[in-house]
Amino acid sequence: MFLSVFEMFKIGLGPSSSHTMGPMVAAARFLDLMRASPFGFEGVRASLHGSLAFTGVGHATDRATILGLAGFRPDTYDADAAQAALDEIHASAHVAPDGLGRLRFDPARDLVFDYDRTLPGHANGMILMATDAQGDVTLQETYYSVGGGFVLTESELAAGKDTDDGAPVPYPFKSAAQMMEMANASGKTIAEMKRTNELSRLSHAELKTGTKQIWQVMNDCIDRGLEGQGILPGGLSIKRRARGIHEALRAEHGQNLTAPHVINDWIATYAMAVNEENAAGGKVVTAPTNGAAGVVPAVIRYYLDHVPGSSSAKVEDFLLTAAAIGGLVKYNASISGAEAGCQAEVGSASAMAAAGLCAVMGGTTEQIENAAEIALEHHLGMTCDPVKGLVQVPCIERNGLGAIKAVSAASLSLRGDGTHFVPLDACIETMRQTGEDMHHKYKETALGGLAVNVPNC
């Protein structure tokens, strides 16, 4: 099993990796399918199903699908160009992706939110169609957005093609137990094994440049969030808070009477800054998803700005270790809130961040595995219940608490020798089972939990 660090950490746009980035990626793939077809087309249509329908408007799934069919991609997204394109599409009822000419597409008619039919493969399903001059469907494909911006066709999902199927990598661990066995046998750290796997597919320069870019985008997102002001879009009238908290923390900095627990406020504020940016549709990095995008960056920022002896040279090791843990969770359970609740998003992110922090602070393989297990264990059962389907309440604060838990988990593991009662593999399997048993209304549908119990929403 191999999942690249650049698949786990993807640069994209908010507010959701599965509901915004995924549909845009699916649309781009469908356009490529159309370009490869021997037939000519006159129009396109789309239908959204399951969670993509129920929380699609709050997650900007409609906007992402429209822009995707117009040729936009998450990694090259330009907000100004996108808005101009949207205005033109709504006015003309056409899209004009490169290589396909003008295609009929009236968003009001050709983009359907199907609340009645959930597709069998995954909670996040969509059907894309191309039509001829008479409006008959001549090409159709079903796509599933399976979390973290990953997209599979119906046949790919059925075949289990959710990870790299290329040449074997030197350390193909599929479980935490295998990971530790390989680390002990090779004398390598988790980061070193992950780096060796990456270098079997790309060069040293590509890896270094790529991981540096990932952290740069993460850090820039924190900084933008710490400067952002105003009300977040969507209708909940949620005020950005990261800037105000950060200014207060800076004013208190250096005072002898500041309580030690205030460090938690720094950690939470870094995470909230990212998720406020995400909620506003800004540029973020899936870590492993957009809904959980603040946890890993916040813990890295905490490490660099607040831990004595920290080094920016260790950020790559942090990211590689975190990606290794995230890959195990994705392969053996899920990172999709629509599939397993928020335990799969913020819980996975917290486990990844805890492992990364433990690694850069000198933890052994056993301590790193323990850190990940502690963080994930204490998110088990967490539902995904976004109010009004927006990635705001409780998502923004939840990232802050997930980051705090990650730091605590890493610290606890470093206080021990790595031996512990519950293996990470057992915790991941428990998360998978809990997600299967969880009622669908608690899995990113906005049909249960806080989404229905908060008045005036």
N, C-alpha and C positions, 0 to 999 in steps of 0.2 A: 504494500500500500504506500503510495506517495502522493502527497498533497503539498504543492509548493507554497512557500512563504508568501509568494506573490498572488496566490489564489486565496489564501486565508486573509491576507491584508490587501484589499483592492481599493484603489482610489476611485471615488465616485461622488455621488450627490445625495443629499437627504431628500425626504426624511426616512426612507426605509430601503434596506438592501433587497428585501424580498418583494416588496410592493412597489418600489420605484425603480431601482436599478435592474431587478430581475425582468420585469415586463419590457423595459427599454432594450435590454440585451436580447430578449426573446424576439422582439420586433426586428432588431438588426439581423438576427439569424434568419428570420422569415424573408426579409428582403434579399438576403444572399441566396436563399432557396428559389425565390422568384427569378433572380438574375440568372441562375443556372438552368432554369426551365426552358424548354424549347417553345413554350407557348407565350403568347402576348396577353397582357392583362390591362384592364381598364379601371379597376377599382380594388379597394381592400376593405375588410371588415374585421371586427374583433369582438369576442365575448369574454367576459371575466366571470370566474366562478369561485365558490367557496369564500375563503377569507379575502381574496382579491376583490370580490364583489362587496362583501359586508363592510370592509374598512377601506375600500379602494379610494373613495373621495378624500378621506382624512389622510391617507398615505400618498396622495397625488398619483395614484395608479392610472387614472384616466389621462392626466397630463403626460405621464411618462410613456404610456402606450401611443398616444398621438404623436409625440415627438419622436419616439422610436420608429414609427412607421414613416416619419418624414426624414429619417436618416441620422438622427442624433444618437450618440453613444455616451455612456456614463463617464468614460475615461477622458473624453475630449469635450465634455459639455461646456457650452458657453451660455451663460444665463441671458445675456442681452439678445443674442442671436435666437435663442429658444423662444423668448417672448415675442419677438418679431415674427417668427415662424408660426407660433400659435395664433397670433392675430390674423395672419394671412390665411391659415387653414380654416378658421372659423368663418372668415369672410367669404372665401372662395369655395369651401366644401371640397377641397382637393389637397393632396400631398404631392410632393415632387422629389422623391428620393433619387440620388444619383443613379444613372443607368437605367431607370425605369420610366422616365417621363412623368407626366401629370396623371395621377390616379384619383378617381372619385373617392372621396372619404368625407362624409358629413358626420362629425362627432356626435351630434344629437341623434342621428339615426343609425350609424354604422358602428358605434361603440356601445355594446349592450352589457349592463350589469345584471347577470343572471343569478338571482338570489335563490332560485328554486332547485338548481341542479349543481351539486358538487361533483366534480370529476373524480374518478376512482383512484387515481394515482397519488394525489397529494392535495392538501387543503388549499394550496395556492395554484389554481389551474387557469389556463386561458387558451382559447382557440383563435387562431389567426387564419383568415381566409382571403384569397385573391379571386376576383370575379372577372368575367368577360364582358363584352359590350352589352349583352342582354341582362347582366346582373347575376348570372348563374355562377356558382362557386366552381372553379376549375382547379384550385390548389388549396389544400387545407393542412394545417399541422397543429397538434396539441402540444403545449409547453407547460412545464411545471417549474415554478420558481421555488426552489427547495431550501432557501435560506442563504444569507451571506452573499447574495448576488449570483449564486450558482443557478443555472438553468439547464433543464434536461427535456428532451422531447419525450413523448409517450413511449417510444420504443427504447430510448436510452435508459429511461427509468426502469422499464421492465427488465432490461438486461443488466441492471445494476451498475451502469457506467457512471459512477459518481466520483471516481478518483482517476488519476492518471493511469492509462493503460499502455504506456510506452515501455521502453527497455527497463529491465530490473535495476533498482538502485542498490547501493552497497549495504544499506541498513533498512530493510523493508519491514519495520516493526508495525504490527497491526493492533497491538495492545500495550498497555503500560508494562505488563510483565515482560513481554518480549523486548520492549525498549530498555528496561533495566538489565535484562540478561545480556543484550548486545553491548550495552555501555560497559558493564563489568568485564565482559570477555575481551573487548577491544581496548579498554583503558581510556576511552573517549568520553567526553561529556555529552549530554543530550544535544547541546548546541553544535558541538563538533561533528556528531553523527548527522545532524540535520544539514549542516554546511556541506559535508561530503556528498550527501544525497543531492543537494541543489547543484553542486559543481559537476555532477554527472550529466547535467542538462544545460548548464550555462557556464560562462567564464567567471573568474574571480572579479574582474572589473564590473561585469554585469550585476553580480550579486551585491557587491559593495555599493555601486551606484543606486541600485534598486532599493536596498534597505535604507540607505541614507535618504532617498526621496520619500519613502514611506514615513520615516520619523519626521522629516521636514514638514510634510503635509499635516501630520498629526499635531505637531507643535504649533504650526501656523494656525491651525484650527482652534487650539486652546487660546492663543493670543487674540484671535478675532473675537472669540466668545467672551473673553475678559474685557473687551472694549465695547461689545455690543450693547445697545440700549433699545428700549421700546417694548412693544407688545408683539408676541409671536403670532403668526398668521393662523387662521383656522376657526376663529369664532369663540374660543374659550376665554379670551382676554387674559392670557397668561403673560405676566410681566417677566422679562429677563431679569435674573437676579445675580448672575455670576459676577458682573462688574461691581455691583454694590458691595457684595461680600468681599471680593478681592481688595477693593479700596479700603474697607474697614480692617482687613487683616494686615495690609501694608502699613496702615496708620498705627496699629498695635505692635508691629514687629519691633523686637528689641526691648520691649518693656519687661522688666523683671517680674511683674505681677501676672503676666499672661499664663493662663493655666495650660498644663501640658497637653490636655485633650484638644486644644485648638488646632493641633496639627491635622486632626481629622477634617476640620473645616477647609484647610488648604487643599487636602486631597479631594474632598467632595467638590470643591469649587472648580478645580481643574476639569473634573469629569462633567460637571454641569455646563461649563463653558462649551465643551464639545457638543453636548446634546442639545443645547440651545441653538447652536449653529446648525446642527442636523435638522432640528424642528423647523428652522427657517429656510430649509432647502439648500444649505451651503455645501461646500466641498469638504468631504470627510473621508475617512478610511474605514472600511468594514473591519471590525475587530472583535468577534468574527462577523458581526452584523452591524448595520447602522443603528438599530435600536440599542445596541450595547457598545457603541463606538467610543464612548468616553472613558471606559474603565482602563484599558491598556495604556492609552496616552497619559491619563492622570497618574498612574503608578510610575511610569517612566519619568514624568516631570517631577514627581515627588522624589524619586531616587536621585535625579540629577541636581535638583535645587535644594534638597533638605538632608540628604544622607552624607555624612562626612566621608571623604575618600572616594566619592562616586566618580565615574569616568564616562564621558560620551563615547569612548571607544568600545564600551561594553554594550551599547544599545543594540548592536547587531546580534549579540548573543542573547539578549533579552527577547528580541523579536523571533529569533530562530527557535528558542526554547518554547516560547508562547505558541508559536505556530505548530510545533510538534504536539503539544497538548491539545490544541484546537483540532488538529487533524484526527486525533484519537477519538475525541468527542463526536465529531462529524461522522466518522467512519462507523462507529459503534452505536451511536444514538442519533442525535440531531442538534443542529444549531438554529433551528427554525421555530419561532414563537408560534406560528400557525400549526405546527406539528406537535410540539411538546411544551408549549407555554414559555414563560419568561425564564424558567430554569435553564432552558436551552440557549438563551441569549445572554442575559446578564450573568447567569450562573456559569456558563462556559467562559465568558470573558473574564470573570473573576478568577476562575481556575487558571486560565492562561496567564493572567497578570501575576498571580501569586507564584506560579512556576518561574516566570521570567525574573521577577524580583529576587526570589530565592537563589536563582542561578547566578545573577550578577553580584550577589552578596556572598558568594563562595559556598553555596549549599552543595551537598553531595547529590548524586542521582536519586538516592532514597529520600533525602530531604525535599528535593524538588517535587517528586511524585507525591509526597505527603502534603506539601503545600497546596498543590492542585486539588488533592482529594478534600482537604479541609474546606477550601473555598467553595467547591462544588457541592459538597455535602450539605452546607448550610444555606443553599438555595433550592434544595430539592422541594418540589411541590409548588414552586412559585408560578402563579398564573400570569397570563398575558391579557390584561383587561384595560386597554387604553380608552380613556374617556373620549367619546365622540370619534373614536377611531384614529385619533391624532397621536403622534409619537411625542407626547408632552407630559401628561399626567397618567400614571405615576413614573413614566419612563426617565425623565430628566433626573429627578432625585434618586431614583433607583440605581442609576449609574454611579452616583456619588457614593451610595452605601455599598455598592458592589466593589468599588475601588478600595474603600476602607476595609472591607472584609478581606480583600486580596492582600493588603499590607499586613493585616493581623494574622492571616493564615501563613504567610511567608515567615513572619516573626516567630510564630509558635513552632513551626517546623524547624527553624534554625536553633531553637532552644532545646530541641531533642536530637536524637541520633538517627532519625529516619525510620525507626521501627514504629508501627502503629497498627491498629486493629482492623480498620476498613481499607482494603486496597482501592486504588483509584479505579481499576477496572470494574469492581463491584459497584462503586458509586455511579459510574457512567451507565452501567446496565440498569441500576435502580432508576436513574433519571429517564432512561428509555421506557421502562415499564410504567413509570408514573405518568409519562407523557401519553402513552397508549391509553391508560385508564382515565385520564383527565377528560372531563366533559368538554365537548367542542365549544361551548359558550365561553370557556375560559382560555381559549386558544386563538387570540387575535381576531375575534369576530366582533368585539364591542357589544356582546349580547349578555355578559354577566360580570359579576364583581363590581369594581369601582365604576365601570362604564355605565351601569344602570342604577347604582345606588347613590350617585352624586346628584343632588337636585339642580334644577335649572340648567341642564346640559342638553 
